C-alpha cells in the first residue's frame, strides 16, 4: 500500500473538510485505481476478466508470444 503525502484541512469545528496531495501523487493514484479509464476500457477489462474466469482463453496472448512479437 502506498502512503500519500497529504495535508488535511479542517473547518473551525475541527472536522476534516479536504485533503491536499502533490499533483504527481494524484496522477499515480488515478492511474493505479483505473480512474483515468473510459467506460469502454472498463467494460473491456470486465469482459476479459469474465472470459478468463470462465476459461475462455482464445482472445489472450501468452506472455512469451508477446515478448517475442515485441522483440524482448
PDB file of N, CA, C, O and CB in Angstrom:
ATOM      1  N   UNK A   1       0.840  -1.177   0.000  1.00  0.00           N
ATOM      2  CA  UNK A   1       0.000   0.000   0.000  1.00  0.00           C
ATOM      3  C   UNK A   1       0.888   1.245   0.000  1.00  0.00           C
ATOM      4  O   UNK A   1       1.864   1.328   0.746  1.00  0.00           O
ATOM      5  CB  UNK A   1      -0.957  -0.005   1.219  1.00  0.00           C
ATOM      6  N   UNK A   2       0.541   2.187  -0.829  1.00  0.00           N
ATOM      7  CA  UNK A   2       1.299   3.424  -0.945  1.00  0.00           C
ATOM      8  C   UNK A   2       0.826   4.433   0.092  1.00  0.00           C
ATOM      9  O   UNK A   2      -0.375   4.584   0.318  1.00  0.00           O
ATOM     10  CB  UNK A   2       1.170   4.007  -2.359  1.00  0.00           C
ATOM     11  N   UNK A   3       1.753   5.109   0.708  1.00  0.00           N
ATOM     12  CA  UNK A   3       1.425   6.174   1.655  1.00  0.00           C
ATOM     13  C   UNK A   3       1.499   7.493   0.898  1.00  0.00           C
ATOM     14  O   UNK A   3       2.537   7.832   0.330  1.00  0.00           O
ATOM     15  CB  UNK A   3       2.396   6.169   2.901  1.00  0.00           C
ATOM     16  N   UNK A   4       0.399   8.232   0.892  1.00  0.00           N
ATOM     17  CA  UNK A   4       0.355   9.525   0.209  1.00  0.00           C
ATOM     18  C   UNK A   4       0.848  10.630   1.133  1.00  0.00           C
ATOM     19  O   UNK A   4       0.520  10.660   2.319  1.00  0.00           O
ATOM     20  CB  UNK A   4      -1.073   9.834  -0.278  1.00  0.00           C
ATOM     21  N   UNK A   5       1.639  11.533   0.571  1.00  0.00           N
ATOM     22  CA  UNK A   5       1.947  12.764   1.292  1.00  0.00           C
ATOM     23  C   UNK A   5       0.678  13.599   1.221  1.00  0.00           C
ATOM     24  O   UNK A   5       0.097  13.751   0.147  1.00  0.00           O
ATOM     25  CB  UNK A   5       3.210  13.532   0.679  1.00  0.00           C
ATOM     26  N   UNK A   6       0.253  14.128   2.327  1.00  0.00           N
ATOM     27  CA  UNK A   6      -1.003  14.866   2.300  1.00  0.00           C
ATOM     28  C   UNK A   6      -1.019  15.965   3.348  1.00  0.00           C
ATOM     29  O   UNK A   6      -0.257  15.960   4.314  1.00  0.00           O
ATOM     30  CB  UNK A   6      -2.176  13.924   2.515  1.00  0.00           C
ATOM     31  N   UNK A   7      -1.916  16.900   3.114  1.00  0.00           N
ATOM     32  CA  UNK A   7      -2.188  17.965   4.065  1.00  0.00           C
ATOM     33  C   UNK A   7      -3.700  17.997   4.251  1.00  0.00           C
ATOM     34  O   UNK A   7      -4.445  18.213   3.295  1.00  0.00           O
ATOM     35  CB  UNK A   7      -1.623  19.361   3.571  1.00  0.00           C
ATOM     36  N   UNK A   8      -4.147  17.784   5.476  1.00  0.00           N
ATOM     37  CA  UNK A   8      -5.581  17.773   5.760  1.00  0.00           C
ATOM     38  C   UNK A   8      -5.993  19.158   6.236  1.00  0.00           C
ATOM     39  O   UNK A   8      -5.351  19.747   7.105  1.00  0.00           O
ATOM     40  CB  UNK A   8      -5.940  16.689   6.823  1.00  0.00           C
ATOM     41  N   UNK A   9      -7.067  19.665   5.660  1.00  0.00           N
ATOM     42  CA  UNK A   9      -7.613  20.969   6.059  1.00  0.00           C
ATOM     43  C   UNK A   9      -8.880  20.728   6.881  1.00  0.00           C
ATOM     44  O   UNK A   9      -9.698  19.869   6.552  1.00  0.00           O
ATOM     45  CB  UNK A   9      -7.917  21.872   4.802  1.00  0.00           C
ATOM     46  N   UNK A  10      -9.021  21.498   7.944  1.00  0.00           N
ATOM     47  CA  UNK A  10     -10.136  21.324   8.876  1.00  0.00           C
ATOM     48  C   UNK A  10     -10.998  22.574   8.922  1.00  0.00           C
ATOM     49  O   UNK A  10     -10.521  23.682   8.678  1.00  0.00           O
ATOM     50  CB  UNK A  10      -9.620  20.988  10.280  1.00  0.00           C
ATOM     51  N   UNK A  11     -12.287  22.380   9.242  1.00  0.00           N
ATOM     52  CA  UNK A  11     -13.150  23.543   9.438  1.00  0.00           C
ATOM     53  C   UNK A  11     -12.946  24.069  10.859  1.00  0.00           C
ATOM     54  O   UNK A  11     -12.135  23.531  11.613  1.00  0.00           O
ATOM     55  CB  UNK A  11     -14.654  23.181   9.185  1.00  0.00           C
ATOM     56  N   UNK A  12     -13.666  25.100  11.214  1.00  0.00           N
ATOM     57  CA  UNK A  12     -13.477  25.728  12.530  1.00  0.00           C
ATOM     58  C   UNK A  12     -13.843  24.798  13.679  1.00  0.00           C
ATOM     59  O   UNK A  12     -13.374  24.979  14.803  1.00  0.00           O
ATOM     60  CB  UNK A  12     -14.305  26.997  12.625  1.00  0.00           C
ATOM     61  N   UNK A  13     -14.674  23.810  13.401  1.00  0.00           N
ATOM     62  CA  UNK A  13     -15.056  22.852  14.433  1.00  0.00           C
ATOM     63  C   UNK A  13     -14.103  21.673  14.544  1.00  0.00           C
ATOM     64  O   UNK A  13     -14.306  20.782  15.368  1.00  0.00           O
ATOM     65  CB  UNK A  13     -16.436  22.348  14.164  1.00  0.00           C
ATOM     66  N   UNK A  14     -13.064  21.667  13.717  1.00  0.00           N
ATOM     67  CA  UNK A  14     -12.085  20.595  13.764  1.00  0.00           C
ATOM     68  C   UNK A  14     -12.416  19.401  12.879  1.00  0.00           C
ATOM     69  O   UNK A  14     -11.723  18.383  12.909  1.00  0.00           O
ATOM     70  CB  UNK A  14     -11.935  20.136  15.158  1.00  0.00           C
ATOM     71  N   UNK A  15     -13.490  19.534  12.083  1.00  0.00           N
ATOM     72  CA  UNK A  15     -13.886  18.447  11.185  1.00  0.00           C
ATOM     73  C   UNK A  15     -13.061  18.532   9.898  1.00  0.00           C
ATOM     74  O   UNK A  15     -12.956  19.606   9.306  1.00  0.00           O
ATOM     75  CB  UNK A  15     -15.416  18.513  10.868  1.00  0.00           C
ATOM     76  N   UNK A  16     -12.467  17.401   9.452  1.00  0.00           N
ATOM     77  CA  UNK A  16     -11.717  17.442   8.196  1.00  0.00           C
ATOM     78  C   UNK A  16     -12.649  17.728   7.021  1.00  0.00           C
ATOM     79  O   UNK A  16     -13.716  17.124   6.905  1.00  0.00           O
ATOM     80  CB  UNK A  16     -10.967  16.115   7.971  1.00  0.00           C
ATOM     81  N   UNK A  17     -12.240  18.654   6.148  1.00  0.00           N
ATOM     82  CA  UNK A  17     -13.089  19.039   5.017  1.00  0.00           C
ATOM     83  C   UNK A  17     -12.431  18.799   3.663  1.00  0.00           C
ATOM     84  O   UNK A  17     -13.130  18.690   2.656  1.00  0.00           O
ATOM     85  CB  UNK A  17     -13.466  20.491   5.136  1.00  0.00           C
ATOM     86  N   UNK A  18     -11.101  18.715   3.614  1.00  0.00           N
ATOM     87  CA  UNK A  18     -10.432  18.435   2.348  1.00  0.00           C
ATOM     88  C   UNK A  18      -9.022  17.936   2.608  1.00  0.00           C
ATOM     89  O   UNK A  18      -8.436  18.157   3.667  1.00  0.00           O
ATOM     90  CB  UNK A  18     -10.404  19.688   1.453  1.00  0.00           C
ATOM     91  N   UNK A  19      -8.506  17.256   1.599  1.00  0.00           N
ATOM     92  CA  UNK A  19      -7.142  16.744   1.653  1.00  0.00           C
ATOM     93  C   UNK A  19      -6.416  17.247   0.416  1.00  0.00           C
ATOM     94  O   UNK A  19      -6.936  17.156  -0.696  1.00  0.00           O
ATOM     95  CB  UNK A  19      -7.113  15.176   1.737  1.00  0.00           C
ATOM     96  N   UNK A  20      -5.223  17.772   0.608  1.00  0.00           N
ATOM     97  CA  UNK A  20      -4.396  18.249  -0.495  1.00  0.00           C
ATOM     98  C   UNK A  20      -3.214  17.288  -0.621  1.00  0.00           C
ATOM     99  O   UNK A  20      -2.518  17.008   0.355  1.00  0.00           O
ATOM    100  CB  UNK A  20      -3.914  19.739  -0.261  1.00  0.00           C
ATOM    101  N   UNK A  21      -2.996  16.781  -1.856  1.00  0.00           N
ATOM    102  CA  UNK A  21      -1.863  15.897  -2.115  1.00  0.00           C
ATOM    103  C   UNK A  21      -1.071  16.455  -3.294  1.00  0.00           C
ATOM    104  O   UNK A  21      -1.622  17.187  -4.117  1.00  0.00           O
ATOM    105  CB  UNK A  21      -2.339  14.434  -2.400  1.00  0.00           C
ATOM    106  N   UNK A  22       0.216  16.117  -3.384  1.00  0.00           N
ATOM    107  CA  UNK A  22       1.006  16.567  -4.533  1.00  0.00           C
ATOM    108  C   UNK A  22       0.392  16.053  -5.841  1.00  0.00           C
ATOM    109  O   UNK A  22      -0.144  14.946  -5.891  1.00  0.00           O
ATOM    110  CB  UNK A  22       2.474  16.089  -4.401  1.00  0.00           C
ATOM    111  N   UNK A  23       0.478  16.859  -6.885  1.00  0.00           N
ATOM    112  CA  UNK A  23      -0.146  16.543  -8.166  1.00  0.00           C
ATOM    113  C   UNK A  23       0.339  15.213  -8.736  1.00  0.00           C
ATOM    114  O   UNK A  23      -0.470  14.429  -9.231  1.00  0.00           O
ATOM    115  CB  UNK A  23       0.125  17.653  -9.159  1.00  0.00           C
ATOM    116  N   UNK A  24       1.643  14.945  -8.677  1.00  0.00           N
ATOM    117  CA  UNK A  24       2.179  13.683  -9.207  1.00  0.00           C
ATOM    118  C   UNK A  24       1.593  12.487  -8.465  1.00  0.00           C
ATOM    119  O   UNK A  24       1.309  11.457  -9.078  1.00  0.00           O
ATOM    120  CB  UNK A  24       3.714  13.664  -9.103  1.00  0.00           C
ATOM    121  N   UNK A  25       1.409  12.612  -7.160  1.00  0.00           N
ATOM    122  CA  UNK A  25       0.804  11.523  -6.390  1.00  0.00           C
ATOM    123  C   UNK A  25      -0.662  11.355  -6.765  1.00  0.00           C
ATOM    124  O   UNK A  25      -1.169  10.234  -6.794  1.00  0.00           O
ATOM    125  CB  UNK A  25       0.941  11.785  -4.880  1.00  0.00           C
ATOM    126  N   UNK A  26      -1.341  12.449  -7.048  1.00  0.00           N
ATOM    127  CA  UNK A  26      -2.724  12.394  -7.518  1.00  0.00           C
ATOM    128  C   UNK A  26      -2.798  11.613  -8.828  1.00  0.00           C
ATOM    129  O   UNK A  26      -3.652  10.740  -8.983  1.00  0.00           O
ATOM    130  CB  UNK A  26      -3.297  13.819  -7.703  1.00  0.00           C
ATOM    131  N   UNK A  27      -1.900  11.926  -9.776  1.00  0.00           N
ATOM    132  CA  UNK A  27      -1.891  11.220 -11.059  1.00  0.00           C
ATOM    133  C   UNK A  27      -1.615   9.733 -10.866  1.00  0.00           C
ATOM    134  O   UNK A  27      -2.261   8.896 -11.496  1.00  0.00           O
ATOM    135  CB  UNK A  27      -0.845  11.831 -11.998  1.00  0.00           C
ATOM    136  N   UNK A  28      -0.665   9.401 -10.006  1.00  0.00           N
ATOM    137  CA  UNK A  28      -0.371   7.995  -9.716  1.00  0.00           C
ATOM    138  C   UNK A  28      -1.588   7.295  -9.123  1.00  0.00           C
ATOM    139  O   UNK A  28      -1.888   6.159  -9.491  1.00  0.00           O
ATOM    140  CB  UNK A  28       0.822   7.882  -8.755  1.00  0.00           C
ATOM    141  N   UNK A  29      -2.284   7.953  -8.219  1.00  0.00           N
ATOM    142  CA  UNK A  29      -3.480   7.401  -7.583  1.00  0.00           C
ATOM    143  C   UNK A  29      -4.557   7.129  -8.626  1.00  0.00           C
ATOM    144  O   UNK A  29      -5.154   6.053  -8.641  1.00  0.00           O
ATOM    145  CB  UNK A  29      -4.012   8.360  -6.500  1.00  0.00           C
ATOM    146  N   UNK A  30      -4.803   8.097  -9.492  1.00  0.00           N
ATOM    147  CA  UNK A  30      -5.817   7.966 -10.539  1.00  0.00           C
ATOM    148  C   UNK A  30      -5.491   6.781 -11.444  1.00  0.00           C
ATOM    149  O   UNK A  30      -6.372   5.987 -11.774  1.00  0.00           O
ATOM    150  CB  UNK A  30      -5.915   9.267 -11.370  1.00  0.00           C
ATOM    151  N   UNK A  31      -4.230   6.663 -11.844  1.00  0.00           N
ATOM    152  CA  UNK A  31      -3.828   5.575 -12.738  1.00  0.00           C
ATOM    153  C   UNK A  31      -3.890   4.225 -12.033  1.00  0.00           C
ATOM    154  O   UNK A  31      -4.371   3.249 -12.610  1.00  0.00           O
ATOM    155  CB  UNK A  31      -2.417   5.819 -13.272  1.00  0.00           C
ATOM    156  N   UNK A  32      -3.414   4.158 -10.804  1.00  0.00           N
ATOM    157  CA  UNK A  32      -3.390   2.903 -10.058  1.00  0.00           C
ATOM    158  C   UNK A  32      -4.782   2.314  -9.904  1.00  0.00           C
ATOM    159  O   UNK A  32      -4.960   1.103 -10.034  1.00  0.00           O
ATOM    160  CB  UNK A  32      -2.767   3.115  -8.691  1.00  0.00           C
ATOM    161  N   UNK A  33      -5.761   3.145  -9.632  1.00  0.00           N
ATOM    162  CA  UNK A  33      -7.115   2.659  -9.390  1.00  0.00           C
ATOM    163  C   UNK A  33      -8.000   2.706 -10.630  1.00  0.00           C
ATOM    164  O   UNK A  33      -9.210   2.501 -10.536  1.00  0.00           O
ATOM    165  CB  UNK A  33      -7.749   3.461  -8.296  1.00  0.00           C
ATOM    166  N   UNK A  34      -7.405   2.973 -11.788  1.00  0.00           N
ATOM    167  CA  UNK A  34      -8.152   2.920 -13.042  1.00  0.00           C
ATOM    168  C   UNK A  34      -9.164   4.028 -13.212  1.00  0.00           C
ATOM    169  O   UNK A  34     -10.090   3.905 -14.014  1.00  0.00           O
ATOM    170  CB  UNK A  34      -8.843   1.625 -13.149  1.00  0.00           C
ATOM    171  N   UNK A  35      -9.003   5.098 -12.478  1.00  0.00           N
ATOM    172  CA  UNK A  35      -9.967   6.194 -12.550  1.00  0.00           C
ATOM    173  C   UNK A  35      -9.797   7.030 -13.804  1.00  0.00           C
ATOM    174  O   UNK A  35     -10.626   7.890 -14.103  1.00  0.00           O
ATOM    175  CB  UNK A  35      -9.841   7.075 -11.334  1.00  0.00           C
ATOM    176  N   UNK A  36      -8.713   6.777 -14.542  1.00  0.00           N
ATOM    177  CA  UNK A  36      -8.463   7.512 -15.780  1.00  0.00           C
ATOM    178  C   UNK A  36      -8.968   6.758 -17.008  1.00  0.00           C
ATOM    179  O   UNK A  36      -8.778   7.213 -18.136  1.00  0.00           O
ATOM    180  CB  UNK A  36      -6.977   7.794 -15.926  1.00  0.00           C
ATOM    181  N   UNK A  37      -9.607   5.612 -16.797  1.00  0.00           N
ATOM    182  CA  UNK A  37     -10.084   4.794 -17.908  1.00  0.00           C
ATOM    183  C   UNK A  37     -11.472   5.227 -18.362  1.00  0.00           C
ATOM    184  O   UNK A  37     -12.297   5.662 -17.558  1.00  0.00           O
ATOM    185  CB  UNK A  37     -10.100   3.321 -17.512  1.00  0.00           C
ATOM    186  N   UNK A  38     -11.715   5.102 -19.659  1.00  0.00           N
ATOM    187  CA  UNK A  38     -13.045   5.392 -20.192  1.00  0.00           C
ATOM    188  C   UNK A  38     -13.984   4.244 -19.829  1.00  0.00           C
ATOM    189  O   UNK A  38     -13.534   3.170 -19.429  1.00  0.00           O
ATOM    190  CB  UNK A  38     -12.997   5.605 -21.741  1.00  0.00           C
ATOM    191  N   UNK A  39     -15.276   4.472 -19.969  1.00  0.00           N
ATOM    192  CA  UNK A  39     -16.255   3.417 -19.710  1.00  0.00           C
ATOM    193  C   UNK A  39     -16.017   2.222 -20.631  1.00  0.00           C
ATOM    194  O   UNK A  39     -16.169   1.073 -20.216  1.00  0.00           O
ATOM    195  CB  UNK A  39     -17.686   3.952 -19.892  1.00  0.00           C
ATOM    196  N   UNK A  40     -15.646   2.494 -21.872  1.00  0.00           N
ATOM    197  CA  UNK A  40     -15.373   1.419 -22.832  1.00  0.00           C
ATOM    198  C   UNK A  40     -14.178   0.568 -22.382  1.00  0.00           C
ATOM    199  O   UNK A  40     -14.213  -0.659 -22.473  1.00  0.00           O
ATOM    200  CB  UNK A  40     -15.106   2.009 -24.234  1.00  0.00           C
ATOM    201  N   UNK A  41     -13.133   1.226 -21.900  1.00  0.00           N
ATOM    202  CA  UNK A  41     -11.960   0.490 -21.419  1.00  0.00           C
ATOM    203  C   UNK A  41     -12.307  -0.346 -20.190  1.00  0.00           C
ATOM    204  O   UNK A  41     -11.854  -1.485 -20.066  1.00  0.00           O
ATOM    205  CB  UNK A  41     -10.815   1.461 -21.090  1.00  0.00           C
ATOM    206  N   UNK A  42     -13.101   0.208 -19.288  1.00  0.00           N
ATOM    207  CA  UNK A  42     -13.521  -0.540 -18.099  1.00  0.00           C
ATOM    208  C   UNK A  42     -14.358  -1.747 -18.489  1.00  0.00           C
ATOM    209  O   UNK A  42     -14.197  -2.825 -17.917  1.00  0.00           O
ATOM    210  CB  UNK A  42     -14.312   0.364 -17.143  1.00  0.00           C
ATOM    211  N   UNK A  43     -15.259  -1.575 -19.467  1.00  0.00           N
ATOM    212  CA  UNK A  43     -16.073  -2.695 -19.950  1.00  0.00           C
ATOM    213  C   UNK A  43     -15.194  -3.787 -20.546  1.00  0.00           C
ATOM    214  O   UNK A  43     -15.440  -4.972 -20.319  1.00  0.00           O
ATOM    215  CB  UNK A  43     -17.091  -2.211 -20.994  1.00  0.00           C
ATOM    216  N   UNK A  44     -14.171  -3.399 -21.305  1.00  0.00           N
ATOM    217  CA  UNK A  44     -13.255  -4.376 -21.907  1.00  0.00           C
ATOM    218  C   UNK A  44     -12.515  -5.167 -20.832  1.00  0.00           C
ATOM    219  O   UNK A  44     -12.326  -6.376 -20.965  1.00  0.00           O
ATOM    220  CB  UNK A  44     -12.246  -3.669 -22.830  1.00  0.00           C
ATOM    221  N   UNK A  45     -12.104  -4.493 -19.782  1.00  0.00           N
ATOM    222  CA  UNK A  45     -11.407  -5.169 -18.685  1.00  0.00           C
ATOM    223  C   UNK A  45     -12.343  -6.146 -17.990  1.00  0.00           C
ATOM    224  O   UNK A  45     -11.948  -7.272 -17.687  1.00  0.00           O
ATOM    225  CB  UNK A  45     -10.858  -4.143 -17.672  1.00  0.00           C
ATOM    226  N   UNK A  46     -13.589  -5.726 -17.734  1.00  0.00           N
ATOM    227  CA  UNK A  46     -14.564  -6.620 -17.098  1.00  0.00           C
ATOM    228  C   UNK A  46     -14.823  -7.851 -17.969  1.00  0.00           C
ATOM    229  O   UNK A  46     -14.909  -8.972 -17.468  1.00  0.00           O
ATOM    230  CB  UNK A  46     -15.888  -5.870 -16.830  1.00  0.00           C
ATOM    231  N   UNK A  47     -14.944  -7.627 -19.267  1.00  0.00           N
ATOM    232  CA  UNK A  47     -15.186  -8.722 -20.204  1.00  0.00           C
ATOM    233  C   UNK A  47     -14.003  -9.695 -20.224  1.00  0.00           C
ATOM    234  O   UNK A  47     -14.200 -10.910 -20.215  1.00  0.00           O
ATOM    235  CB  UNK A  47     -15.445  -8.169 -21.617  1.00  0.00           C
ATOM    236  N   UNK A  48     -12.797  -9.172 -20.251  1.00  0.00           N
ATOM    237  CA  UNK A  48     -11.608 -10.024 -20.246  1.00  0.00           C
ATOM    238  C   UNK A  48     -11.517 -10.827 -18.953  1.00  0.00           C
ATOM    239  O   UNK A  48     -11.156 -12.003 -18.972  1.00  0.00           O
ATOM    240  CB  UNK A  48     -10.342  -9.179 -20.431  1.00  0.00           C
ATOM    241  N   UNK A  49     -11.844 -10.194 -17.839  1.00  0.00           N
ATOM    242  CA  UNK A  49     -11.813 -10.893 -16.553  1.00  0.00           C
ATOM    243  C   UNK A  49     -12.838 -12.019 -16.537  1.00  0.00           C
ATOM    244  O   UNK A  49     -12.542 -13.121 -16.074  1.00  0.00           O
ATOM    245  CB  UNK A  49     -12.079  -9.914 -15.393  1.00  0.00           C
ATOM    246  N   UNK A  50     -14.035 -11.753 -17.038  1.00  0.00           N
ATOM    247  CA  UNK A  50     -15.075 -12.781 -17.095  1.00  0.00           C
ATOM    248  C   UNK A  50     -14.650 -13.929 -18.011  1.00  0.00           C
ATOM    249  O   UNK A  50     -14.873 -15.096 -17.687  1.00  0.00           O
ATOM    250  CB  UNK A  50     -16.406 -12.176 -17.582  1.00  0.00           C
ATOM    251  N   UNK A  51     -14.040 -13.603 -19.149  1.00  0.00           N
ATOM    252  CA  UNK A  51     -13.551 -14.639 -20.068  1.00  0.00           C
ATOM    253  C   UNK A  51     -12.506 -15.514 -19.387  1.00  0.00           C
ATOM    254  O   UNK A  51     -12.551 -16.740 -19.489  1.00  0.00           O
ATOM    255  CB  UNK A  51     -12.959 -14.000 -21.339  1.00  0.00           C
ATOM    256  N   UNK A  52     -11.576 -14.886 -18.700  1.00  0.00           N
ATOM    257  CA  UNK A  52     -10.523 -15.636 -18.019  1.00  0.00           C
ATOM    258  C   UNK A  52     -11.110 -16.550 -16.948  1.00  0.00           C
ATOM    259  O   UNK A  52     -10.727 -17.715 -16.838  1.00  0.00           O
ATOM    260  CB  UNK A  52      -9.504 -14.678 -17.394  1.00  0.00           C
ATOM    261  N   UNK A  53     -12.040 -16.016 -16.160  1.00  0.00           N
ATOM    262  CA  UNK A  53     -12.650 -16.807 -15.089  1.00  0.00           C
ATOM    263  C   UNK A  53     -13.465 -17.970 -15.636  1.00  0.00           C
ATOM    264  O   UNK A  53     -13.596 -19.001 -14.978  1.00  0.00           O
ATOM    265  CB  UNK A  53     -13.533 -15.924 -14.221  1.00  0.00           C
ATOM    266  N   UNK A  54     -14.017 -17.809 -16.845  1.00  0.00           N
ATOM    267  CA  UNK A  54     -14.815 -18.862 -17.477  1.00  0.00           C
ATOM    268  C   UNK A  54     -13.951 -19.822 -18.293  1.00  0.00           C
ATOM    269  O   UNK A  54     -14.462 -20.782 -18.870  1.00  0.00           O
ATOM    270  CB  UNK A  54     -15.884 -18.245 -18.370  1.00  0.00           C
ATOM    271  N   UNK A  55     -12.649 -19.563 -18.342  1.00  0.00           N
ATOM    272  CA  UNK A  55     -11.751 -20.441 -19.076  1.00  0.00           C
ATOM    273  C   UNK A  55     -11.703 -20.182 -20.568  1.00  0.00           C
ATOM    274  O   UNK A  55     -11.143 -20.980 -21.319  1.00  0.00           O
ATOM    275  CB  UNK A  55     -12.141 -21.839 -18.847  1.00  0.00           C
ATOM    276  N   UNK A  56     -12.281 -19.078 -21.004  1.00  0.00           N
ATOM    277  CA  UNK A  56     -12.238 -18.719 -22.429  1.00  0.00           C
ATOM    278  C   UNK A  56     -10.936 -17.954 -22.681  1.00  0.00           C
ATOM    279  O   UNK A  56     -10.837 -16.766 -22.374  1.00  0.00           O
ATOM    280  CB  UNK A  56     -13.499 -17.855 -22.848  1.00  0.00           C
ATOM    281  N   UNK A  57      -9.952 -18.639 -23.236  1.00  0.00           N
ATOM    282  CA  UNK A  57      -8.625 -18.039 -23.389  1.00  0.00           C
ATOM    283  C   UNK A  57      -8.270 -17.700 -24.830  1.00  0.00           C
ATOM    284  O   UNK A  57      -7.146 -17.273 -25.098  1.00  0.00           O
ATOM    285  CB  UNK A  57      -7.591 -18.963 -22.836  1.00  0.00           C
ATOM    286  N   UNK A  58      -9.188 -17.876 -25.751  1.00  0.00           N
ATOM    287  CA  UNK A  58      -8.908 -17.652 -27.167  1.00  0.00           C
ATOM    288  C   UNK A  58      -8.474 -16.242 -27.512  1.00  0.00           C
ATOM    289  O   UNK A  58      -7.739 -16.045 -28.480  1.00  0.00           O
ATOM    290  CB  UNK A  58     -10.102 -17.984 -27.958  1.00  0.00           C
ATOM    291  N   UNK A  59      -8.910 -15.263 -26.746  1.00  0.00           N
ATOM    292  CA  UNK A  59      -8.562 -13.868 -27.037  1.00  0.00           C
ATOM    293  C   UNK A  59      -7.307 -13.400 -26.311  1.00  0.00           C
ATOM    294  O   UNK A  59      -6.913 -12.241 -26.436  1.00  0.00           O
ATOM    295  CB  UNK A  59      -9.712 -12.969 -26.668  1.00  0.00           C
ATOM    296  N   UNK A  60      -6.680 -14.291 -25.558  1.00  0.00           N
ATOM    297  CA  UNK A  60      -5.496 -13.924 -24.790  1.00  0.00           C
ATOM    298  C   UNK A  60      -4.236 -14.340 -25.529  1.00  0.00           C
ATOM    299  O   UNK A  60      -4.253 -15.280 -26.324  1.00  0.00           O
ATOM    300  CB  UNK A  60      -5.533 -14.564 -23.398  1.00  0.00           C
ATOM    301  N   UNK A  61      -3.141 -13.633 -25.262  1.00  0.00           N
ATOM    302  CA  UNK A  61      -1.845 -13.917 -25.870  1.00  0.00           C
ATOM    303  C   UNK A  61      -0.888 -14.316 -24.751  1.00  0.00           C
ATOM    304  O   UNK A  61      -0.825 -13.658 -23.712  1.00  0.00           O
ATOM    305  CB  UNK A  61      -1.301 -12.679 -26.678  1.00  0.00           C
ATOM    306  N   UNK A  62      -0.148 -15.396 -24.971  1.00  0.00           N
ATOM    307  CA  UNK A  62       0.835 -15.832 -23.980  1.00  0.00           C
ATOM    308  C   UNK A  62       1.928 -14.773 -23.845  1.00  0.00           C
ATOM    309  O   UNK A  62       2.318 -14.142 -24.827  1.00  0.00           O
ATOM    310  CB  UNK A  62       1.449 -17.207 -24.375  1.00  0.00           C
ATOM    311  N   UNK A  63       2.413 -14.588 -22.631  1.00  0.00           N
ATOM    312  CA  UNK A  63       3.459 -13.601 -22.376  1.00  0.00           C
ATOM    313  C   UNK A  63       4.679 -13.849 -23.262  1.00  0.00           C
ATOM    314  O   UNK A  63       5.264 -12.907 -23.797  1.00  0.00           O
ATOM    315  CB  UNK A  63       3.867 -13.627 -20.899  1.00  0.00           C
ATOM    316  N   UNK A  64       5.055 -15.102 -23.413  1.00  0.00           N
ATOM    317  CA  UNK A  64       6.216 -15.437 -24.243  1.00  0.00           C
ATOM    318  C   UNK A  64       6.001 -14.986 -25.684  1.00  0.00           C
ATOM    319  O   UNK A  64       6.924 -14.469 -26.314  1.00  0.00           O
ATOM    320  CB  UNK A  64       6.493 -16.949 -24.198  1.00  0.00           C
ATOM    321  N   UNK A  65       4.792 -15.176 -26.210  1.00  0.00           N
ATOM    322  CA  UNK A  65       4.489 -14.749 -27.581  1.00  0.00           C
ATOM    323  C   UNK A  65       4.531 -13.230 -27.709  1.00  0.00           C
ATOM    324  O   UNK A  65       5.029 -12.697 -28.700  1.00  0.00           O
ATOM    325  CB  UNK A  65       3.113 -15.273 -28.013  1.00  0.00           C
ATOM    326  N   UNK A  66       4.011 -12.545 -26.713  1.00  0.00           N
ATOM    327  CA  UNK A  66       4.022 -11.089 -26.727  1.00  0.00           C
ATOM    328  C   UNK A  66       5.451 -10.555 -26.695  1.00  0.00           C
ATOM    329  O   UNK A  66       5.804  -9.649 -27.449  1.00  0.00           O
ATOM    330  CB  UNK A  66       3.224 -10.538 -25.544  1.00  0.00           C
ATOM    331  N   UNK A  67       6.265 -11.127 -25.814  1.00  0.00           N
ATOM    332  CA  UNK A  67       7.667 -10.708 -25.736  1.00  0.00           C
ATOM    333  C   UNK A  67       8.376 -10.947 -27.069  1.00  0.00           C
ATOM    334  O   UNK A  67       9.165 -10.114 -27.514  1.00  0.00           O
ATOM    335  CB  UNK A  67       8.395 -11.463 -24.602  1.00  0.00           C
ATOM    336  N   UNK A  68       8.095 -12.079 -27.700  1.00  0.00           N
ATOM    337  CA  UNK A  68       8.712 -12.385 -28.994  1.00  0.00           C
ATOM    338  C   UNK A  68       8.278 -11.361 -30.038  1.00  0.00           C
ATOM    339  O   UNK A  68       9.106 -10.854 -30.795  1.00  0.00           O
ATOM    340  CB  UNK A  68       8.338 -13.816 -29.457  1.00  0.00           C
ATOM    341  N   UNK A  69       6.977 -11.055 -30.078  1.00  0.00           N
ATOM    342  CA  UNK A  69       6.459 -10.079 -31.042  1.00  0.00           C
ATOM    343  C   UNK A  69       7.068  -8.694 -30.834  1.00  0.00           C
ATOM    344  O   UNK A  69       7.279  -7.948 -31.790  1.00  0.00           O
ATOM    345  CB  UNK A  69       4.939  -9.993 -30.937  1.00  0.00           C
ATOM    346  N   UNK A  70       7.347  -8.360 -29.573  1.00  0.00           N
ATOM    347  CA  UNK A  70       7.914  -7.049 -29.257  1.00  0.00           C
ATOM    348  C   UNK A  70       9.437  -7.037 -29.322  1.00  0.00           C
ATOM    349  O   UNK A  70      10.063  -5.991 -29.151  1.00  0.00           O
ATOM    350  CB  UNK A  70       7.466  -6.612 -27.883  1.00  0.00           C
ATOM    351  N   UNK A  71      10.027  -8.197 -29.570  1.00  0.00           N
ATOM    352  CA  UNK A  71      11.483  -8.281 -29.651  1.00  0.00           C
ATOM    353  C   UNK A  71      12.174  -8.163 -28.313  1.00  0.00           C
ATOM    354  O   UNK A  71      13.295  -7.661 -28.231  1.00  0.00           O
ATOM    355  CB  UNK A  71      11.996  -7.224 -30.555  1.00  0.00           C
ATOM    356  N   UNK A  72      11.523  -8.616 -27.278  1.00  0.00           N
ATOM    357  CA  UNK A  72      12.112  -8.528 -25.924  1.00  0.00           C
ATOM    358  C   UNK A  72      12.787  -9.826 -25.526  1.00  0.00           C
ATOM    359  O   UNK A  72      13.331  -9.927 -24.426  1.00  0.00           O
ATOM    360  CB  UNK A  72      11.035  -8.172 -24.891  1.00  0.00           C
TER     361      UNK A  72
END
